Every structure is written in C-alpha cells, then in structure tokens.
Amino acid sequence: MTQKKVPPPVMRRRVGGLLRDYRERADLQPGVAAKRLGWHSTRQGRIERGIYRVSEDDIRNMLELYGIHGDEDAVRELATASNESEKAGWWGAYVGQISKALLDFVILESKAKKIRVQHPAIIPGLLQAPGYIREIFNSPLHPNNRDLSDMLSAIRMARQEVLHRPGNPVHLHALISESALLHRFPQSPGVMKEQLRKLADDAERPNITIQIVPVEAPAYAAANQAMTILDFRHPWPAVVSIDSSLGGNVLEHPAEVDDLGVVFDQIANLALPADESRERINSHLEEKF
C-alpha cells in the first residue's frame, strides 16, 4: 500500500511561497534563477515548494538576486521559519493526532500579530469560556468519541494564550452575532452565564475589540461563512481561514484576502461600536441571569 506523503510544515511552505513570489516579481524563470545562484533547477523548485530548508546565506543571496537589498529582518524571519520544527510550540504534543489543517491553523494563529474573526453562529474560539468549549465539543456533533472531544477542547483552550502573551499579545477584533448570546445548554444552565461574563471581561482588555452584530441588523450581516483573517509582522502576507472545528481552509491569494477583508469591514460597520457592544453583552448577562 502506497503511503500518503505528508506535506512540508506550514511555515516552510510559506517561506517557499514568499520566495517564489519574490522571484516572479523580479521576472525570473526558476531555471534562470537557479543557474545564477549556482544551483540545480530541482533545488530551486524544492525550496519554493517548502521541501528543502534554507539557510540565512541562501535566503540573502536569493533576495539580492530578486532585487531586495539589505532586508535583514526578512532574511532572519524566513531562515528561522524554514528551519523551525513543526513541534516547536505547545501543539507539538498533538502532531500526528489532529488533522494537518488544524495543526497548520494553530501554528499560523500563534504567529499572528492581529486577528480579525467573524462568526455568524457561535462565540469565536479565542473568546470561549471553558464550560462553553466543553459543551461545544461534547455535543451530538462529536458522538461516541470522548477522547477526541477532550483533545479538541484542550487545544482550543491552549490557543487562547496568544491573547495573553507577555509583551506582545495579539490584537483580536471579533464580530459576534447577537444570536450567539441567546444560546442555552439545558443540561448545563450555568454555561452561558460563565460565557457572557467572560465576554464582558474580555471586552475590557486593551488588545481585544468585540463588536456585536445586533439581531436587528440586515440578515446578510450574519449569513456569511465564519472566517478568521490573520495579519503577521514583516515580511509575511496576511491569510484567511474559512473556519471549521477541524482547521478550515486557508486562503493565501492576495486578492481573496483583500476581498474578505472588505467583507469583514462591511460587517463591522453594521455591528454595534465596541462600547455599545459591551453594554449589550452586560444587558444580556443582567437580564437573563
């Protein structure tokens, strides 16, 4: 039986993709670039597909060839990412146990400097309270697989560390449908009280902006697919994840990312401002509990 090939680590693939973009902007064919670098053409292709690791010196030489001079920040970023182990973070314990899509998303999310998330149905994962997470993953959507549910719950809790990183917490801008505040869990009546209290507390944090899309907003404002837009430090371009509990589908083409950024802004314009959103969350907390 033929073994399925495992894709290279997501950050090495991103390094290769960025180097390919730089080469194409310089209007160089792969074979021409490889020849000028003194390489066999297969090496060039494998670097751009993320199969080969790349050293700082090689990256510096490639950038110089592509007309990018003296960008040592980019050189260090690309070399570090190219040589970083996929098990370098807390998620290392889950490599091989979770889908590659989820692993890739967790790694990308951990490296973001800004996250914009829009969800039309539930509280976004980075803002979920422990009880809410347990109820989501122990729902009928995950039947007869308690071990998987427990593992996914633990991963979702661990992901929230990006909001509390000492010195450089990620900035989160979340658009949440007001209908998500109305959910109830009959077997665990205290879950939504805990969740609303957490949302109210998170809305006070300087690195978190929460906007509620009110029930009176036009229907299309809450009808879009859940998405997460991840922005990174130089030189990494932004990406968008069309979300699912198992990792979703990551879009990297600049035009797609820009278009979905416009969609996010349009929904944000229909949502309540941050201060009114805090008031709406607190009113649900006070009136219902």
N, C-alpha and C positions, 0 to 999 in steps of 0.2 A: 504494500500500500504506500503510495506517494505521500510524503509528509508535506503539509501545507507550510509554505515559507512564512516566517514571522516578519512583518515589516520592520525596518530600522526604527530606532527610537524617534519619537516625535520631534525632539529638538534637533537631532541630526538631520532629519528630513527638512526641517525649517532652514537650517544652515544651507543645505544643498539648494533649496528653492530660492533663497535670497541670492546666493552666488550665481545661480542661473539667471535670475532677473538682472543682476548687475552686468553679466556678460551680454545678455540680449540688448540691454540699453546701450552698451558700447558697440553694438552691431558687429559682434564677433561670432563666427560659427564655432561649435565645440572643437572641431579638429584644428582650426586655426589657433584658438586659444591654447589648446594642449601643446601644440608644436612650439609656440612662443614661450611656454612655461617649461619646455623640455620634458614633457610627459607623453606617455602613450595615450591615445584618444580614449581608451577604455577607462583610464583612471579619471579623466575629466567627467565622463558620464557617471561613474560610480560615486564620485564626490557629490555631484548635483542630484543624485537620487538618494543621498543620505546613507549609502552603503559603507563608504570609507570615512574614517575620522580624518580631520585636517589639523595641521599644526598652525601655530601663530605665524611662522615664517611663510608657510604656503599661502595662508589667507592674505597676508600682507602683499605677497607677490601678485596674487590674483587681483586684489583691489587696485594695485598700482597699474596693472595691465588694463584694467577696466576704467581707468581714469579717475579713480578715487584715491586721493593722496593725503597721507597724514591723519587718517581717521583711526587713531589707535584705540578709541573706545569701541568702535565696531570690530576691530581685529580681536580684541580681548573677549568681547561678547561672543563672537562666532566661534573662536577657538575653545572657549570654556564650554559652550553648548555642544559643540561637536564631540568633545571628549568626556562629557558628563555621563555617568552611569544612570540608566533608567531607574535604578533602585536608590538613587541618592537622597530621596526625601522620605517622609513618613510612609508614603504609599509603597515603598519597596516591599513591605511585608505582603502586599496584595498582588504583586506581579505574578501572572500565571493563574490567578484565581478569579480575576474580573476581566471583563471584555477589554480589548485593546482600545476601543473607542472611549470607554470610561477612563482608563488609565491615561490616555492622551489628554483628555479634557482636564483631569485633575492636575496634571503636570503644567499644562498651559495656564490654567487658572492660578496656580501657585506663583507664576512668574509675572502676572499682570500687575500693572500699576493703577489701572482703573477698570472697573467692571460695570457695565450697564446691563441690567436684566429686566425683561418684561415677561410676565406670566399672566395669561388670561383666566386661570382657574384656581391656582393654589398659591400659598405663600412660597416665594423662592427659597431654594435650599439653603443659601447662606444666611437666611433670616429665620429658619425654622427652629422652634424650641424642641428639646429632647423628646417630650411626650408626643408632639406632633409628628416628628420623624418616625417614632416607633409605630404610631397608628398608620401612617402612610405605607410603611413597608410591611406591616403585618395585616394589611388589608387583603380582601379576596383577589387582588391583582397579583399577589405573590403566594398562592396557595401551596400548602404542604412543603414548604422549603424554608423552614425557620432559620437554618444556618445562613442561607443566602440573605435573608431579610436582616438578620443581625449584623452581617458583614457590611451590607449596604448602608445600614443605619450608622455604624461606626465610621464609615468613610465619609458620610455626609456631615457628621459632627466634626471630624478632623479637618474637613475642608474649611471650616469657619475660622481656622487660625489665621487666614490671610487678613481678616478684619482686625486682628489684634497683634500683628507683628510689631515688636518694639522698634520704634524709629521710622518704619515705613509701612504702616498699614495701608492696604489697598483702599482706594476710594470706591465706594459702592453707590450706584444710583439705581434704585429699584422702583419699577412701576408695578403696582399690585391692584388687581381688580377688587373693588369693594365686596363683590360677591364672595371672595375668599375669606372675608372676615365673618361671614354668616354661617360658615360650615360648623357642624356639630358632630361629635362622636358619641353616640348613645351609650356605649359601654364604658366610656371614659369622659364623663361630663366636665372634668376639670382641665382637659387638654386645651380647649380654646381660650380659657381664661389665662392659662400659662402663656399661650402663644401671643395673645393680644398684649399682655403685659411686657413680653419680650420685645414685640414690635415697638411699643411705646418707648421702652428704654433705648432700643437701637436707634430710633428716630432722633434721639437727643445727642448721639455721638457725632463728633465733628467730621468724621470720614464717611458717614452714611447719610444719604439723601433718600427718603422714602416719599413717593407720591402715590396717592390713592386715586385710581380711576373710578369715579363715583358711578353708582348704579344709574344715575340719570344721564350719563354720557352716551353719545351715539353708540349703537351696538357694535359697529365695526372697530371701535377703540378696544374692545375686549375680545374680538373674534380672531385676532392674529395668532399664529403659531408662537409658542413660547420660544424666546431667544435670549442668548447671552452674548454681548459684544465685549471682547477683551482687548484692551489697549495696553501696549508694552512700552518700555523705555527704548531709546535708540539702540540699534537700528531696526528693530523688529516691527513689521507692519501689523495692524490690527487683524483679528479674525472674528468670525461669528459662529457660535454653536447654535444650531436649531435643536432645541433641547429634548432629551428624554431621560428617564431614570438610569439608563444604561450608557449614557455618554453623548448620545446625539450625533449629529452630522456637522462637521466643521467645514465652513466655507472660508476660503482664503483669497479669492479673486477680489482685487481692489474695488471693482465696480459693484460687486454683490455686497461687499462690506459697507460701501458708501450708501447704497440704496437702503439697506436695512438700518443704517444709522439715521437716515432721513425718516424712516417709518417710526423709529424709536422717538425721535424729536417730535413728530406729529402727535403721537400718543401722549407724550409728556405735556404737550400744550393743551390737551384735553383733560389732563388729570388735575387734581387739586394741587395748589402750591404746597411746599413742604410744611409750612406752619399750619395751614388748614388741614393737611393730611394727618398731622399729629393730633389735632383736635378731633378729627373724625375717628381715629383709632381709639382715643380715650373715651369718646362718647359711646362707642360700641362696648368698650370694657365696662363703663359705668352703668349703662342702661341694661345690658344683658347679664351682668354678673354682680 
